[in-house]
């Protein structure tokens, strides 16, 4: 009899813990009729009017916590370039299959200089507004960006690693600053060995920082020879959080094809990034 009661008590506790974890992971927008709708939004930050594009799943259910994904543009790009084209949100929108809320913000002067942390503040403001209005799983927030957008994703991870599950830096560098940067976070990075805009050594610096912060075992990240049309992926072991790096035979390209050229929607990058994000 006592054993039966103990088993029942343990089962009840496990159920309560599960329910509490679900409540903790859900934002204030859950079970709420949202005032936000898909499309262009405006937000004032530090006296500046900032724009961002929101995409809410077509089958949105306010009782279901969704993934949240920032898609950050490159230098001289904008939110429309990220949210549109043949591979919206770096090709992740179609792979998400209506399981994620996507946001593409506009950087000032078509970049992410992040002076005095103003762009981090801008992205924080968006995140909090979305959390308040939409049902987000706060353990499944991500950011992906190419070039300057990769730099900004890195900066976001430096400032607020605890708010995001993982970032993906596509041919990035430390252009947007790094306030903090002492907390581990899952990291996906890729860079072309022939990058003529941001040499691969700049991306490697970001990679090595997360290899160290995530407590990974040291490993040499091999690079393909120029002209080989190959890519080499290094998955680090012993990490507190997953850490992955791909060096490819190509130039400064967000979505490279198998030959290192611009592969667009046919690129291998969306599949790899989505596989990395969706492991959580």
Order of alpha helices (4+ residues) and beta strands (2+ residues): alpha-beta-beta-beta-alpha-alpha-beta-alpha-beta-alpha-beta-beta-alpha-beta-beta-alpha
